[in-house]
Amino acid sequence: MSGPNGDGIVTAAHCTGLNQFEESTSSIYGMTWRSEERGNGDAEYHTTSHIEPAEFYATSASIRDVNSIKSTIFMFPGSSVCEYGRSSNTRTCNHDVIATGVTATFTDGVTVKNLVRVTGDNSIGGDSGGGWSWNNKAWGVHSGSNGTTSLFTPVQRVQKELNVTIKTK
C-alpha cells in the first residue's frame, strides 16, 4: 500500500511493538510505525525499508497479486471470504459474512466500530493483522475473534482512517 509517508504495510492496531516483518524468502525488513486507528476500525500503517508491491499472503509460501478491493457495501451477509493468519500460516475459506458495521469491545476495553463479523474462528494469537480476501480481491485486516466468529476491518475503512491506498495491479 502507499501512504503519506511512503510505501508500507497495514496490520491490526492492537498489535503493538512491531518493528520488522519477514517475507516468504526469509528476508527480514525493518518497518516504522506511522499511524493507527482504534475506534473506527482496528488498523495501523507502517512504512518499510523497500517498495511494497500490490500483493498479499495467501500462505507463507504463496503470495498473490491484489487485483481489486472489495467495497464494504458489497459485503452481503452470506458472502464467502478467506482468512490468512501469519502465525498459524493457515488460509481458511470457510467463512461467510454475518454483518457489516459491527461494534465490538476488545479484551483491553477498547470499543471498535465499523467491523465485519464472519462465521467461524480459525485464528490463533498472532494472526491479527492478517489478510481477508477472496481470490485476488483484498477484503480487510484481521482484528480478532471470540471462539465462534471472527472480525475484520474492511479495506475501505483502512484506507479512509489511515489515509492510505491499497495498491492494485
Disulfide bonds with the S-S distance in Angstrom:
Cys82-Cys93 2.00
